[in-house]
Amino acid sequence: MHKPEFFVTPGYGEYMLNNLHFSQAVKIGDRVETSGQGGWDDNLQIPESLADEIAQAFWNVERTLATAGAGWEHVVHINSYHVGGLPPEVNEVMVKLYRHYMPNHAPIWTQVGVAALGLPTMRIEIRVTAIVP
């Protein structure tokens, strides 16, 4: 069995590790799992625009995957968590970003509506599983 390797995203990940005691990604063998990535910047500030928050969450997933030697091209499963329901414009933004970040494959995806996320102003959180050959 492979020993787990934990990774911390530079910037906000260091805050999460030091203050909340969790890592942003774990790699076991060829499998990478991320913790939920919100649409925050390195100061944990969240954009007012929901579309911008979603785009920032995708960027944070990319940054976190990179710490573990993976990228969007390796993603096989996505869970997205949404506060405030799932209006059509949310799916429009999500699908546009999926096509941008993963133009050559379509991973499996589970969407979940939730009452709240880790920060009071968060409206989206994304976690992924990636397989690195």
C-alpha positions as CSV (number, residue, x, y, z in Angstrom):
1,M,0.0,0.0,0.0
2,H,1.2,3.5,-0.8
3,K,1.8,6.0,1.9
4,P,-0.3,9.1,1.7
5,E,1.5,12.4,0.8
6,F,-0.3,15.6,1.9
7,F,0.0,18.9,0.0
8,V,-0.7,22.5,1.0
9,T,-1.6,25.1,-1.6
10,P,0.7,28.1,-1.2
11,G,-1.2,31.2,0.2
12,Y,-4.6,30.3,1.5
13,G,-3.6,26.6,2.1
14,E,-1.0,27.7,4.6
15,Y,-3.7,29.5,6.5
16,M,-5.9,26.5,6.4
17,L,-3.2,24.2,7.7
18,N,-2.0,26.5,10.5
19,N,-5.5,27.6,11.7
20,L,-7.8,24.8,10.8
21,H,-5.3,21.8,10.7
22,F,-6.1,20.4,7.2
23,S,-4.3,19.9,4.0
24,Q,-5.6,20.9,0.5
25,A,-4.7,17.6,-1.3
26,V,-3.6,14.1,-0.6
27,K,-1.9,11.7,-3.1
28,I,-2.0,7.9,-2.6
29,G,-0.3,6.1,-5.4
30,D,-1.7,7.6,-8.7
31,R,-4.8,9.0,-7.0
32,V,-5.1,12.7,-5.9
33,E,-8.0,13.9,-3.8
34,T,-8.5,17.6,-3.0
35,S,-10.4,19.1,-0.1
36,G,-13.2,21.5,-1.1
37,Q,-11.9,24.6,-2.9
38,G,-13.8,27.8,-2.6
39,G,-13.8,30.9,-4.7
40,W,-11.5,32.8,-2.3
41,D,-8.3,34.6,-2.9
42,D,-5.2,34.2,-0.7
43,N,-6.7,36.5,1.8
44,L,-9.9,34.4,1.9
45,Q,-11.8,37.2,0.2
46,I,-14.7,36.1,-2.0
47,P,-15.8,38.1,-5.1
48,E,-19.2,39.7,-5.1
49,S,-20.1,38.2,-8.5
50,L,-21.1,34.5,-8.3
51,A,-19.6,33.9,-11.8
52,D,-16.3,35.3,-10.5
53,E,-16.5,33.2,-7.4
54,I,-17.0,30.0,-9.5
55,A,-14.1,31.0,-11.7
56,Q,-11.8,31.6,-8.7
57,A,-12.8,28.2,-7.3
58,F,-11.8,26.5,-10.6
59,W,-8.4,28.4,-10.4
60,N,-8.0,27.2,-6.8
61,V,-8.6,23.6,-7.8
62,E,-5.9,24.0,-10.5
63,R,-3.4,25.5,-8.0
64,T,-4.1,22.7,-5.5
65,L,-3.9,19.9,-8.1
66,A,-0.5,21.3,-9.2
67,T,0.9,21.0,-5.7
68,A,0.3,17.3,-6.0
69,G,1.7,16.9,-9.5
70,A,-1.7,16.8,-11.2
71,G,-3.8,19.0,-13.5
72,W,-7.4,19.3,-14.7
73,E,-6.5,16.8,-17.5
74,H,-6.3,14.1,-14.8
75,V,-9.6,14.9,-13.1
76,V,-12.1,12.0,-13.2
77,H,-14.7,13.0,-10.6
78,I,-16.0,16.4,-9.4
79,N,-18.3,17.2,-6.5
80,S,-19.7,20.8,-6.4
81,Y,-21.6,22.2,-3.5
82,H,-23.9,25.2,-4.0
83,V,-25.6,27.5,-1.5
84,G,-28.8,29.1,-2.7
85,G,-29.9,26.4,-5.1
86,L,-28.8,25.7,-8.7
87,P,-30.3,28.3,-11.0
88,P,-29.5,27.8,-14.8
89,E,-26.8,30.4,-14.8
90,V,-24.8,28.4,-12.3
91,N,-24.7,25.4,-14.7
92,E,-23.9,27.7,-17.6
93,V,-20.8,29.0,-15.8
94,M,-19.8,25.6,-14.5
95,V,-20.1,23.9,-18.0
96,K,-18.2,26.8,-19.7
97,L,-15.4,26.3,-17.2
98,Y,-15.4,22.5,-17.5
99,R,-15.1,22.9,-21.3
100,H,-12.3,25.4,-20.8
101,Y,-10.3,23.4,-18.3
102,M,-11.1,19.9,-19.7
103,P,-11.6,20.2,-23.4
104,N,-10.7,16.6,-24.1
105,H,-12.7,14.7,-21.5
106,A,-15.9,15.0,-19.4
107,P,-15.5,13.6,-15.9
108,I,-18.3,12.5,-13.7
109,W,-20.0,15.2,-11.7
110,T,-22.2,15.4,-8.7
111,Q,-23.9,18.7,-7.7
112,V,-25.3,19.2,-4.2
113,G,-27.3,22.1,-2.8
114,V,-26.3,22.9,0.7
115,A,-27.5,25.4,3.4
116,A,-24.0,26.7,4.2
117,L,-20.3,26.3,3.5
118,G,-17.1,26.9,5.5
119,L,-17.1,30.7,5.2
120,P,-20.3,32.7,5.6
121,T,-20.0,34.4,2.2
122,M,-19.2,31.2,0.2
123,R,-21.7,30.1,-2.4
124,I,-19.7,27.3,-4.1
125,E,-17.1,24.7,-3.2
126,I,-15.5,22.2,-5.6
127,R,-13.6,19.0,-4.7
128,V,-12.1,16.7,-7.2
129,T,-10.5,13.3,-7.7
130,A,-7.7,12.9,-10.2
131,I,-5.7,9.9,-11.5
132,V,-2.2,10.7,-12.6
133,P,-0.7,8.1,-14.9
